[in-house]
Structure formats: C-alpha cells, structure tokens
Amino acid sequence: MGLHLRTNHYIFEIGTSEFLTSFFDTIEVRLTKGLFGKKYPIILNELYQGNLNYENLDLAKKELNDIQKRLKKLKPSKVVWDKYDRNKKPPWGNNISPDITNLSNYFVTSGGKDLFEVILRAIETAKSEKSGITIE
C-alpha cells in the first residue's frame, strides 16, 4: 500500500514513499539550493515530517502555489529522484508522457492525478473540516 494524505474524514492517494521523497528532494535541490526548510518552511518542514497543522494550511497553500510556479520553469529532466544519489533515476527512467512538459506537472500520483492538485484539494478539505493533514 502506498502513501496517502489524510484529513479527519478523507484520504487522498499519493503513491510510493520514493515518489513523495522525490517531490520534496526536487523542491529542496532545485528551488532552495539545499537549504532545506528555509525557503518553504511549512511544506519542507511540517508536511515533509508528516503532519500539516490546521493553523498553517493557508501558508502551505501559498508555498505550494509558489513552488508550482517556479517548477514550471524547469524541464522534466531536472527531476531529483534521490538528493543523496543524484545519478539515481525514477523507475520509469526518461519514459514519460508527452503531457509532462515541466516539473510542475511531472509528479503524477499512482491514481493518475497531478500531485499539486491532490495536495491543494487535501488542504481545502482539511480547512473545511478544521483539521490538519497527515501523511500515512
């Protein structure tokens, strides 16, 4: 069973732990130049650790929107699958859909949905429930 985001009453499918780690590693390496958690403290500290508090949902949404905007400028070949082994490639290698044109639309969940959309939907759901989000 893969990872998912959980609010009080809903589950949002993500995929493997390697897939989600690659998402965070790509943000860290490509957008923060290795200063983990300094540029995007809610996403790279709180969510990365597995718990996004209700009080920080709006900040998380703002950070995600900025991350998505900045990743849109980077080619899919710039994905970081493992920040500790930069030569490591995703299991699918370079065999990706022609619909993936940049790093903002590179991360597609195991359910076939855009990861940014899934996280943003989980944030909106958590806000309506007045709950946080956990990664399980």
Secondary structure, 3 states (H helix, E strand, C coil): CCEEEECCCCEEEEECHHHHHHHHHHHHHHHCCCCCCCCCHHHHHHHCCCEECHHHHHHHHHHHHHHHHHHCCCCHHHCCCCCCCCCCCCCCCCCCCCCCCCCCCCCECCCCCEHHHHHHHHHHHHHHHCCCEEEC
